[in-house]
């Protein structure tokens, strides 16, 4: 009975934690979602038979089954043991796990009116179900008994840690509260679940409905061919053939405001995007944010924590908000200083051109490109023709083979069904030819799909009751090109592609016994480390020479262009860091504010002013659209995780560069054995130390971003206390 999580990219939507809740409605006779998955590879999801109308009865039947299983566990007259309690819980809830997987896929990638109705109905009921499980007194007594005896009952280290996880998760969810407090807690959780759903649906509505229609080709001035073609495709898909549409998503808006010469249109696109969830009317999220924050503060208090942030971080690698804040503040000041330099460079170019403007947020990306050209002689549009999505995917497979010994082979579409024609499936085998798992790839944007990029484990690896192979997926929102044309992506998108694939490899490398500690089911501020570290391999000559091939000539990307990319490596890091860090700081400060009524709009404005936020940059995720934080609890008080993980990432990459380079077999082996394969069977700080021989400091992070390396003692993410 494990919680399912979507691992979100830094740019992306949200973690969707579908909790396992009370059921009454009876399922129709033949609900295809209820049966164990059949077919090849140890069974695959029955997408060919699944329908929206199966979701709700499937979830209801899954919850009922799990409650019956828990009743059997608690009715056992034998004293509690690891096997009859913890392992039995790992065995339980399998139907709900499978249905939740399909439900999660519909929610995040096929979200329409019908799915939204199911979400509204089921979100509070799933939350109540979760509470019903964690508040079950007899069950908690048994878990506590196994926990108390864990060190003297002959358990393996993995079993001890799993027992500790169950125990602390139950306590943190209120298992020790008195009945009245438990009831109150459950009411809060149900209200929150409803608000999370509403928040997410509002953002999606603004993304679906917002669009910038361009009627005249002249208004496309400055846009590269691939961006024009993408905008024409979107227009056609929306019944506006012959025009161009900038959709209200990051993958449509960012290229537009990077290249469009028409400043007024850049401003329009920018305003449309940064105001998602903040437009007044039915889809406005401001009031919802206030309610969510108040309920979270109440819940934290009920559970005995100072604030929601303290509750969330207790079992993270950072352990407490103070350490997370310390790291963020250490990076903030040098990043702001860098932004000042970047803006000065941009302003100088604008002045030289006689633009007669002051750099505004809708100018930043546009003028940054001009500076890049000026300073590094590097033009992003020269790079994009070499960035063919399908070739880069092959490049990722090459990386997986070299570092992990994995071989990817396309699966015959007749053998494994998919939920949308754009989705493709590969089987993954190890060097000995043994099946490791399946990889589903859903690359393109479409209506009803959340923006951003993310990884999802449909089925975690496990072997305590027999070998179960994992199924993982990567999802992104590339703009589909014209039929038959290769899809060209930006350098940044290519990094994101490698990032999400890193999560997939984390899942595929899993080598544990129990599903609750498998693959990516690790602390939130550790989970981005394996994915971030693999971003580094994109820029290696081995990948670029073989896979970054020009879409027309087939020639590899020229060496001097690669050199320029490398020289410009820390370019615009002021912008990237502040854009991200402002969101991370607002997230943490909102959740450290405690029980006070918060006006989200005012809080955001005043906090940013107090921080000295450069006016030329806007938060990567403004509060009314901050899906990471308000469409679920997953990344709440947790957006700092990307920086925390990046501290490890930068330090880990230096382990390679200090040794034989990116393809050093010995370092790769240590990384696999201590990080990628161990899941949550060990403390992440111990795993990191075993890989690196020491804790991570902040120095490598500062070098990676091109900021001055501090001389005094600085906070270190790798330390466990
Ligand atoms: Zn990620």
Boltz pocket constraint, residues with backbone or C-beta under 6 A from the ligand:
constraints:
  - pocket:
      binder: B
      contacts: [[A, 7], [A, 8], [A, 9], [A, 10], [A, 499], [A, 500], [A, 503], [A, 527], [A, 528], [A, 531]]
      max_distance: 6.0
